[in-house]
Amino acid sequence: MMRIVFMGTPDFAVASLKALAEQGTDEIVGVFTQPDRPKGRGQKMLMTPVKEYALERGYEVYQPQRVKTPEVIELLRGLAPDLIVVAAFGQFLPKEILEMPKYGCINVHASLLPKYRGAAPIHYVILNGETKSGVTIMQMDIGMDTGDMLAKAEVEITPEMTMGELHDSLREIGGKLLLETVEKIKRGEITPVKQNDAEATYAHLLTRDMEAIDWNLPAAEIHNKIRAFNPAPGAFTNLPGGKKLKIWRAEVASGSGSKAGEVTEVLKNGFKVACGSGVLLVTEVQPESKKRMPAAVFCNGRGINKGDILG
């Protein structure tokens, strides 16, 4: 039985912690997660999804602002982990922690490394129109997702798949792959594979200005952005008059328009918008200060008309 410290924060990480917890063959001696943060209009302090699950299971939870401090390193040393498992934790681990456990630190990363190292791999893989993604379990080193690869699992990205749908698929695959990898580590059956740095790409943090739709881009690129930003942070355009309209679902359609951003047709199932090349049929939207709705409902309420220019 191994003594495991788990480090993770969002919903993606919960599946990995849950897999370890339900397997029950190892002892989880501590769970580290980011501090609680205020959220929503009321700025109510919310627990991280990992903390919520860990408390339900009765695990000891630690929420340091920074894991690099001497106090936290000493605390970890006292927990005497054989292995530290990290999944979307949100903090870099110093060399002192990386070298502390007998089996080191392993990371559950939501991409097929060395592609899409960094903070937002699931967003970028769809944004860039990739047709496959996956999960890589790697041995952590001091670089950003540069460690040796221990295991991989691949998943197909279908043409209409959203970031949320891919996230959920990778989350479950990550938990299963983690269990298989931990068992192989115990049996000494792992052969680490070095990453080819020449093939590396980076998924940097998303910025607010990326959320705006540029209708001068090809329809396929805009379609990828809408999928990549669903369910968060959402891609938006401006209506005539300046109000924001989030676009949650769309598809590349036939047709043409004289100007990028022009509403060329209002149909029973939505409305068509001319792009830099090609046309997009918008099927689900969210007007400013309102809930998500089918684009047809928005059109019926005269929210948009043929000839309107968006953006």
ABEGO torsion letter per residue (X at the ends): XBBBBBBBABAAAAAAAAAAAAAGABBBABBBBBBBBBBEAAGBBBBBAAAAAAAAAGBBBBBBABAABAAAAAAAAAAGBABBBBBGAGBBBBAAAAAABAAEBBBBBBBBOABGBEABAAAAAAAAGBABBEBBBBBBBABBGABBBABBBBBBBBAABBAAAAAAAAAAAAAAAAAAAAAAAAAGABBBBBBBAAABBBBBBBBAAAABBBAABBAAAAAAAAAAAOAOAEBBBBBBGGBBBBBABBBBBBEBBABBGBBABBBAAEBBBBBABEBBBBABBBBBGBBBBBAAAAAAAGABBBGBBBX
